[in-house]
């Protein structure tokens, strides 16, 4: 009996250490962004090079100008993509900082349903203009909700889109309002990979922190 009990204890200890080790060897890595913002991204998401990121931002600026559209001053310091086994983009993450935003985090915390409704209408209008100017199409706008993540208030908008290449995507705009430290995270996944990528994107959103 003592032998069986000892074997059970050893097995229990082994399983405990296995769980701890599994948690330590996560498939997510913490990315330190500017202005004290951190996020956890999967190890297999590829960080966009400075050259590609500048090219993307330059294309966006040129496209907006060509369609006589304007955007508030912003900076794109980081972007990353997930590619499927065929080399096509199936997921994306980017963050833009907006230094001239006047709304504060205190106002975001106090935001009521009327504020959220007005914010949602403005975000939708700007998104549709920019996305359709780039050759994409908004399939359905799913609205904006106020959510507290790791002690800070965010406004999360969700939509379904058709890319210029004809792929269906679900996208999120995660807006943080805090005057000169305001930013928007843009994250999306291809819908044919949604079974795997939606929970991953939700995990990424839930990991955003302010230091």
C-alpha positions, 0 to 999 in steps of 0.5 A: 500500500505504501508503495502504491501511495508513494507512486501516486504522490510521485505521479501527482508531483510530475503532473503538477510540474508538467502543467507549470512547464506547459504554462511557461512555454507559451506560444505567445510572446510579449511585444513592447510597443511605444508609450508603455503599451504591451501586447502578446502576439503568437510566435508565428506572427511575422513582424513587418519590416520597417521598409514594408511598414513605411511602404504600407503607410505611404500607400495609405497616405497616397490613397487617402489623398487621391480620394480627398480623404483626411485622417488625424495625424498618426504614427504606425510604429508596429505591424505584424501578419500571420501567413497560412501554409500557402503564404497568404495573409490570414491575420493581421495586427497593427497599432496607430498612435494619435497624438492630437486626440483631446478625449481623456481616459477619464472621459472614456470611463464616464462615457454613456450609451449616447457617447458610444452611439455617436462614437460608433457612427463616426468610426463606421463612417470613417472606416467605410470611406477608407476601406472602400477607397482601398478597394475593399467592401464592408459586408456588415458593421457589428457595432462598438462596445465599451470594455475594460481591459487590464484596468483601462477602458477601450472602445471595440468595434467589430465588422465583417469585410471583403478584401480587395482580393475577395477574401472574407475577413472579420476585423476589430478596431480597439480604441484607447482614448487618453489625450496624447497617448491615444491609439487604435489597434487594428486586428483582423482574421480571414474568416475561413480560418476563423475557428482557430484565429478568432480565439487567438485574436480575442486573446491578443485583445485581452492582453493589451496593457498600459505600463 
